[in-house]
Amino acid sequence: MKKFIIAMLACAGAFAAFAGECQAEQPSKAGTMLKKVLDLGGDMGIAGFCKAEAPAYITGNFAEKDKPAKAPYAANRNGYYDANGEWVGGYFDENGQFVKGHKVVTLFGMPYGVGQLIMIPLCLVMMYLAIVKGFEPLLLLPIGFGGLLANCPLAGVTAPAMMHDGTITFLASGIPVMQGGIIEPGGFLYYFFHFGIDTGVFPIMIFMGVGAMTDFGPLIANPRMALLGGAAQFGIFFALFGALALAGLIPGFFGDIEPVKAAASIGIIGGADGPTAIWLTSRLAPDLLGAIAVAAYSYMALVPIIQPPIMNALTTEAERKIKMPQLRNVTKIEKICFPLVVLLLCACLLPSAVPLLGALMLGNLAKEVGPSVSRIADTMSNALINIVTIMLGLSVWSKLACEKFLSGTTLGILALGLCAFCVGTAAGVIMAKIMNVFSKDKVNPLIGSAGVSAVPMAARVSNKVSLSNDPTNFILMQAMGPNVSGVIGSAVVAGVLYTLCR
């Protein structure tokens, strides 16, 4: 016991000596720590909801104390003064490239923190629809939770990686670059987004999984169903021209994005194919990615609500009761050759669509080959697509930050996307009715609505509406033909738009 007391006294003496030494050398350290403790309230989420402006690294609006001494080409980690002495704020990314800040305008001019506060219940509603109502939970749950993370103030989960304390030099163009600096890590959703969305890897991996879960047999057995899948893509071009008209009526509606690229990205929503919309938008108009992805996936999830009224309005009860013959049996060799033929045709006619269609056909080929590669097909259709869905959902929906979502541009995109989806559904139904005029074997027009790419939800909805009119009329397999052709069609249209706009 005596030894223990002596040891404790010795430790206390050493600590006192160390504290005295620190106080002698740095008398302000204790005061600095105390000031940080008192300032902790400003780092709380409640304080974040009270902020009027977005973070300075986004807007470039830094306080004077955070700027270098004013002079042409004077710079620090927060920005620089140009040749005219005008301040340009922003940050240096992990590669030392300067990223310029931009003006943030929220809907109705509301404060930034209030916008974040409004987004949180919207994200909770999406999660409610997924958990309680069962509306595509695999889609809406990551949407809601990713948006929730993105709008937690001061959390930094979407903040980019930044470089500081390096050597800043100016290029001939007047743009600064930093070398040899310290990299401050970004938020984890930033890395998800950078790895999977910026590179286009996640949508392609999703297409592998979709291919491994898709049976092209109904399309092979009845190839004319491809016409219905093609007709449903009319919604894409409806939204494209609508977006161009909107850009002409309201100059600057899409900000610094070229109207044609913005219109192409918005138009692809009409295909109701989330991965395709993400792939194309990430290349043409990445600033619109959040709104476009939300629109595409939201309308995919709301297929059971949106489509039935359109189908009932465009068809008669007699048409809805048309019974189609059973599909012929498709041989294994046909199913194996189909993905290879589609890929080779795509390579010859539209190389820009090869990444998406190639991934889709690889997954389908692995599915159809059989036991020898069953482990690959099983991985694609289960573990791979599940993991990528989580990461893609969180990373894309991190773009649901209030400055991206609560804006007039976003509302316009959502409206155009809804119109595009409705027009695509209607076009498929109308095409089926036209086919019945010239065909001896009648087509149930309800399967035309399955031409949008929401697989297999759209086909299930067509079958459900059919059964509500005649409980013995099962058209699920017939509806899968236009459904899977819609997936191919939307990927082809995306390749065409990318080729024209890049």
C-alpha positions in Angstrom: 0.0 0.0 0.0 2.9 2.3 0.9 4.5 1.7 -2.5 1.2 2.4 -4.3 0.9 5.8 -2.5 4.5 6.7 -3.3 3.9 5.9 -7.0 0.7 7.9 -7.1 2.5 10.9 -5.5 5.3 10.6 -8.1 2.8 10.5 -11.0 1.0 13.6 -9.6 4.3 15.4 -9.3 5.3 14.6 -12.8 1.9 15.7 -14.2 2.1 19.0 -12.2 5.6 19.6 -13.6 4.5 18.8 -17.1 1.5 21.2 -16.8 3.7 23.9 -15.4 6.2 23.5 -18.3 3.3 23.7 -20.8 1.9 26.8 -19.1 5.4 28.4 -19.2 6.0 27.6 -22.8 2.5 28.1 -24.2 0.5 30.2 -21.8 -2.3 30.6 -24.4 -3.0 26.9 -24.9 -5.4 26.6 -22.0 -7.2 29.7 -23.2 -7.4 28.3 -26.7 -8.8 25.0 -25.5 -11.3 26.8 -23.4 -12.4 28.8 -26.4 -12.9 25.7 -28.4 -15.1 24.2 -25.7 -17.2 27.3 -25.5 -17.6 27.2 -29.4 -18.8 23.6 -29.4 -22.4 24.9 -29.7 -21.6 26.2 -33.1 -20.7 22.7 -34.3 -24.0 21.2 -33.3 -26.7 20.2 -35.8 -29.2 22.6 -34.2 -26.8 25.5 -35.1 -26.4 24.0 -38.6 -30.2 24.3 -39.1 -29.9 28.0 -38.3 -27.3 28.8 -40.9 -28.4 31.2 -43.6 -25.8 30.1 -46.2 -24.3 26.9 -47.5 -20.8 25.9 -46.4 -18.2 28.3 -47.7 -16.3 25.7 -49.7 -19.5 25.3 -51.8 -20.3 29.0 -52.3 -16.8 30.4 -52.1 -18.1 33.1 -49.8 -15.3 33.1 -47.2 -14.9 35.7 -44.5 -12.2 38.3 -44.9 -10.0 36.6 -42.2 -10.0 33.4 -44.3 -8.7 35.2 -47.4 -5.1 36.1 -48.3 -4.0 39.7 -48.4 -5.7 41.3 -51.4 -3.4 41.4 -54.4 -3.6 40.0 -58.0 -2.8 36.3 -58.0 -2.6 36.0 -54.2 -4.0 32.6 -53.1 -4.5 30.3 -50.1 -6.4 27.1 -49.5 -9.8 28.9 -49.8 -9.3 30.6 -53.2 -7.4 33.4 -54.9 -7.6 36.9 -56.3 -7.6 37.0 -60.1 -5.7 39.4 -62.4 -8.4 42.0 -61.8 -8.3 41.6 -58.0 -11.6 39.8 -57.8 -12.0 37.1 -55.3 -12.7 33.6 -56.5 -13.5 31.2 -53.7 -13.6 27.4 -53.6 -11.2 24.6 -52.6 -8.4 22.5 -53.9 -9.4 18.8 -54.4 -7.2 15.8 -53.6 -5.4 16.2 -56.9 -4.6 19.8 -56.3 -7.1 21.1 -58.9 -9.1 24.1 -57.9 -12.8 23.7 -57.7 -14.6 27.0 -58.0 -17.5 27.8 -55.6 -20.9 28.6 -57.0 -24.0 30.5 -56.0 -26.5 28.4 -54.0 -30.2 29.4 -54.5 -32.8 27.5 -52.5 -36.5 27.5 -53.3 -38.2 30.8 -52.4 -34.9 32.1 -51.1 -35.2 30.2 -47.9 -32.1 29.9 -45.6 -29.9 27.0 -46.3 -30.4 25.5 -42.8 -34.2 25.7 -43.2 -33.9 23.9 -46.5 -32.0 21.1 -44.8 -34.7 20.9 -42.1 -37.4 20.6 -44.8 -35.6 17.9 -46.6 -35.4 15.6 -43.5 -39.2 14.9 -43.3 -39.3 14.5 -47.1 -36.7 11.8 -46.8 -38.6 10.2 -43.9 -41.7 10.1 -46.1 -39.7 8.1 -48.7 -38.6 5.7 -46.0 -42.2 5.4 -44.8 -43.3 4.4 -48.3 -40.6 1.8 -48.4 -41.0 0.3 -45.0 -44.7 0.6 -44.3 -46.3 0.7 -47.7 -43.9 -1.6 -49.4 -43.3 0.6 -52.4 -40.1 -0.8 -53.9 -38.2 -0.8 -50.5 -34.9 -1.8 -52.2 -35.1 1.6 -54.0 -36.8 4.0 -51.7 -35.1 3.0 -48.5 -31.6 3.9 -49.8 -33.1 7.0 -51.4 -34.6 8.2 -48.1 -31.6 7.3 -45.9 -29.0 8.7 -48.3 -31.0 12.0 -48.4 -31.2 11.9 -44.6 -27.4 11.6 -44.3 -26.8 14.4 -46.9 -29.0 16.8 -45.0 -27.6 16.2 -41.5 -26.0 19.6 -40.9 -22.3 19.8 -40.3 -21.9 16.0 -40.5 -19.6 16.2 -43.5 -20.6 12.8 -45.0 -20.7 14.3 -48.5 -17.8 16.8 -48.1 -15.1 16.4 -50.8 -11.5 15.6 -50.0 -9.5 18.8 -49.9 -5.8 19.7 -50.1 -4.2 22.4 -48.1 -0.8 23.7 -46.9 0.8 23.0 -50.3 2.6 25.1 -52.8 0.2 27.1 -55.0 1.2 28.0 -58.6 -0.8 29.6 -61.4 -1.2 28.2 -64.8 -1.0 30.3 -67.9 -4.8 30.4 -67.9 -4.8 32.1 -64.5 -6.1 29.0 -62.6 -4.2 28.0 -59.5 -3.0 24.5 -58.7 -1.6 23.1 -55.5 1.2 20.6 -55.1 2.7 18.8 -52.1 -0.2 19.6 -49.8 -1.9 17.7 -47.0 -5.1 16.0 -48.0 -8.0 16.3 -45.7 -10.2 13.2 -46.2 -13.7 13.7 -47.5 -17.0 12.1 -46.2 -17.6 8.4 -46.9 -20.5 9.1 -49.3 -18.1 11.3 -51.4 -15.9 8.3 -51.9 -18.8 6.1 -52.8 -19.9 8.6 -55.4 -16.5 9.2 -56.8 -15.7 5.5 -57.1 -19.1 4.2 -58.5 -20.9 7.1 -60.1 -18.2 9.4 -61.5 -16.6 6.3 -63.2 -20.0 4.8 -64.2 -19.1 1.5 -62.5 -22.2 1.1 -60.4 -24.8 1.3 -63.2 -22.9 -1.2 -65.2 -22.7 -3.6 -62.3 -26.4 -3.2 -61.7 -27.0 -4.1 -65.3 -25.0 -7.3 -64.8 -27.3 -8.3 -61.9 -30.4 -7.3 -63.9 -29.2 -9.5 -66.8 -28.7 -12.4 -64.5 -32.2 -12.1 -63.2 -33.9 -11.5 -66.6 -35.5 -14.1 -68.8 -35.5 -13.0 -72.5 -37.5 -16.1 -73.4 -40.8 -14.2 -73.8 -39.2 -11.7 -76.2 -37.5 -14.4 -78.2 -40.8 -16.4 -78.4 -42.7 -13.3 -79.7 -40.2 -10.8 -81.2 -42.9 -8.4 -82.3 -43.2 -7.4 -78.6 -40.0 -5.4 -79.2 -42.3 -2.8 -81.0 -44.1 -2.2 -77.7 -40.8 -1.7 -75.9 -39.7 0.7 -78.5 -42.9 2.7 -78.5 -42.6 3.2 -74.7 -39.3 5.1 -75.3 -41.4 7.8 -76.9 -41.6 9.3 -73.4 -37.9 10.0 -73.5 -38.1 12.2 -76.5 -41.2 13.9 -75.2 -39.3 15.0 -72.1 -36.2 15.9 -74.1 -38.1 18.3 -76.3 -40.0 19.6 -73.3 -36.8 20.4 -71.5 -35.4 22.2 -74.6 -38.6 24.2 -74.7 -38.3 25.0 -71.0 -34.7 26.1 -71.5 -35.8 28.4 -74.4 -38.6 30.0 -72.3 -36.5 30.5 -69.2 -32.9 31.4 -70.1 -30.4 30.0 -67.6 -32.9 27.5 -66.2 -30.3 24.8 -66.2 -27.5 27.1 -64.9 -24.2 26.6 -66.7 -25.2 23.2 -68.2 -25.7 23.1 -71.9 -29.5 22.9 -72.6 -29.1 19.9 -75.0 -27.1 17.9 -72.4 -29.6 18.7 -69.7 -32.5 17.9 -71.9 -31.0 14.5 -72.9 -30.4 13.7 -69.2 -34.0 14.6 -68.3 -35.5 12.8 -71.2 -34.0 9.5 -70.2 -36.3 9.5 -67.1 -39.1 8.5 -69.4 -37.6 5.1 -69.8 -38.1 4.5 -66.0 -34.6 2.9 -65.9 -32.7 4.2 -62.9 -29.2 2.8 -63.8 -29.4 4.1 -67.4 -30.5 7.5 -66.2 -27.6 7.7 -63.7 -25.1 6.5 -66.3 -26.1 9.1 -68.9 -26.6 12.0 -66.5 -23.2 11.4 -64.8 -21.6 11.9 -68.2 -23.7 14.8 -69.6 -25.1 16.8 -66.7 -23.7 15.6 -63.3 -25.0 18.6 -61.5 -28.6 17.4 -62.2 -27.9 13.9 -61.1 -29.7 14.1 -57.8 -33.0 15.4 -59.1 -32.9 13.1 -62.2 -32.1 10.0 -60.2 -34.8 10.7 -57.6 -37.3 11.3 -60.4 -36.4 8.1 -62.3 -36.4 5.8 -59.2 -39.4 7.5 -57.7 -41.5 6.9 -60.7 -40.2 3.3 -61.0 -41.4 2.8 -57.4 -44.7 4.4 -58.1 -45.6 2.3 -61.1 -48.5 0.5 -59.3 -50.1 3.9 -58.7 -49.4 5.8 -61.9 -49.9 3.2 -64.6 -53.3 1.6 -63.9 -55.4 4.8 -64.4 -53.6 5.4 -67.7 -54.2 1.8 -68.9 -57.9 1.9 -67.9 -58.4 5.3 -69.6 -56.9 4.2 -72.9 -58.5 0.8 -73.2 -62.0 -0.7 -73.2 -63.1 -3.5 -71.0 -63.3 -5.8 -74.0 -59.7 -5.0 -74.9 -58.5 -5.6 -71.3 -60.1 -9.0 -71.5 -58.3 -10.2 -74.6 -56.7 -13.5 -74.0 -53.3 -14.1 -75.7 -52.1 -17.6 -76.6 -49.4 -19.3 -74.6 -45.8 -18.6 -75.7 -43.9 -21.3 -77.5 -41.0 -23.0 -75.7 -37.7 -21.3 -76.3 -34.7 -23.7 -76.7 -31.6 -23.3 -74.6 -29.4 -22.6 -77.7 -31.7 -19.7 -78.6 -31.4 -18.2 -75.1 -27.6 -18.5 -75.3 -27.3 -17.0 -78.8 -29.6 -14.1 -78.0 -27.3 -12.1 -75.8 -24.3 -12.7 -78.1 -26.3 -11.5 -81.2 -27.6 -8.4 -79.4 -24.2 -7.4 -78.2 -22.6 -7.9 -81.6 -25.3 -5.9 -83.3 -24.8 -3.1 -80.8 -21.1 -3.2 -81.3 -21.6 -2.8 -85.0 -24.3 -0.2 -85.0 -24.0 1.8 -81.7 -20.7 1.3 -79.8 -21.6 3.9 -77.2 -24.3 1.6 -75.8 -21.9 -1.3 -75.4 -21.0 -0.7 -71.7 -24.6 -1.0 -70.6 -25.9 -3.6 -73.0 -22.7 -5.6 -72.7 -23.1 -5.8 -68.9 -26.7 -6.8 -69.3 -26.0 -9.5 -71.8 -23.0 -10.8 -69.7 -25.3 -11.4 -66.8 -28.0 -13.0 -69.0 -25.5 -15.3 -70.7 -24.2 -16.5 -67.3 -27.8 -17.2 -66.3 -28.5 -19.2 -69.4 -25.3 -21.2 -69.7 -26.3 -23.3 -66.8 -24.5 -25.2 -63.9 -21.0 -24.7 -65.2 -21.1 -20.9 -64.3 -24.0 -21.0 -61.9 -21.9 -19.5 -59.1 -21.2 -16.5 -61.3 -24.8 -16.0 -62.2 -25.8 -16.4 -58.5 -23.3 -13.9 -57.4 -24.5 -11.3 -60.0 -28.2 -11.8 -59.2 -27.8 -11.8 -55.4 -24.7 -10.6 -53.6 -23.3 -8.3 -56.3 -26.5 -6.5 -57.1 -27.5 -6.2 -53.5 -24.1 -4.6 -52.5 -24.1 -2.3 -55.4 -27.7 -1.3 -54.8 -26.8 -0.2 -51.3 -23.8 1.8 -52.3 -25.4 3.3 -55.4 -28.5 4.2 -53.4 -26.5 6.0 -50.7 -24.1 7.7 -53.0 -26.6 9.0 -55.5 -29.1 10.1 -52.9 -26.4 12.0 -51.2 -27.1 14.5 -54.0 -30.4 15.2 -52.3 -28.8 18.0 -50.4 -31.3 20.9 -50.1 -29.3 23.2 -52.5 -29.7 20.5 -55.2 -33.3 19.5 -54.6 -35.2 22.5 -53.3 -34.9 24.6 -56.5 -37.1 25.5 -59.4 -34.9 23.4 -61.7 -35.6 20.3 -59.7 -39.3 20.8 -59.6 -39.3 21.3 -63.4 -37.3 18.1 -63.8 -39.7 16.1 -61.6 -42.7 17.5 -63.6 -41.1 16.6 -66.9 -40.1 13.2 -65.6 -43.7 12.4 -64.6 -45.0 13.6 -68.0 -42.3 11.4 -69.8 -43.2 8.4 -67.8 -47.0 8.8 -68.4 -46.4 9.4 -72.1 -44.2 6.3 -72.4 -46.9 4.2 -70.7 -49.6 5.6 -73.0 -47.4 5.2 -76.1 -46.9 1.5 -75.4 -50.7 1.0 -74.9 -51.5 2.9 -78.1 -48.9 0.9 -80.1 -50.6 -2.3 -79.0 -53.9 -1.0 -80.1 -52.4 -0.1 -83.5 -50.9 -3.5 -83.8 -54.4 -5.0 -83.3 -55.6 -3.1 -86.4 -53.1 -4.9 -88.6 -52.6 -8.2 -86.8 -54.8 -11.4 -86.9 -53.5 -12.5 -83.5 -54.8 -9.8 -81.1 -52.6 -8.3 -78.4 -53.9 -7.3 -75.0 -53.1 -3.6 -74.9 -52.3 -3.8 -71.2 -49.0 -5.4 -72.0 -48.0 -2.2 -73.9 -47.6 -0.3 -70.7 -44.9 -2.8 -69.7 -42.7 -1.4 -72.4 -41.1 1.0 -69.8 -38.0 -0.4 -68.2 -39.2 -1.0 -64.7 -38.5 -4.7 -64.6 -40.5 -6.7 -63.5 -42.8 -4.2 -61.8 -44.4 -2.9 -65.0 -45.2 -6.5 -66.2 -46.7 -7.4 -62.8 -48.9 -4.3 -62.9 -50.1 -5.1 -66.4 -51.0 -8.6 -65.1 -52.7 -7.2 -62.0 -55.0 -4.9 -64.1 -55.8 -7.8 -66.4 -56.8 -10.1 -63.5 -59.0 -7.3 -62.0 -61.0 -7.5 -65.2 -60.9 -11.3 -65.7 -59.5 -13.4 -62.9 -58.6 -16.2 -65.4 -56.6 -14.0 -67.8 -52.9 -14.2 -66.8 -50.7 -12.1 -69.1 -47.5 -11.9 -67.0 -45.3 -13.8 -69.3 -46.6 -12.0 -72.4 -46.0 -8.7 -70.6 -42.4 -9.7 -69.9 -41.6 -9.5 -73.6 -42.1 -5.7 -74.0 -40.8 -5.2 -70.4 -37.3 -6.7 -71.2 -37.3 -5.1 -74.7 -37.8 -1.8 -72.9 -34.6 -2.3 -70.9 -32.7 -2.8 -74.2 -34.5 0.1 -75.8 -33.7 2.6 -73.0 -30.0 1.5 -73.1 -29.9 2.0 -76.9 -31.5 5.5 -76.6 -29.1 6.4 -73.9 -26.2 5.4 -76.2 -27.7 7.5 -79.0 -28.1 10.6 -76.8 -24.6 10.2 -75.4 -23.2 10.0 -78.9 -25.0 13.1 -80.1 -24.4 15.2 -77.0 -20.9 14.3 -75.8 
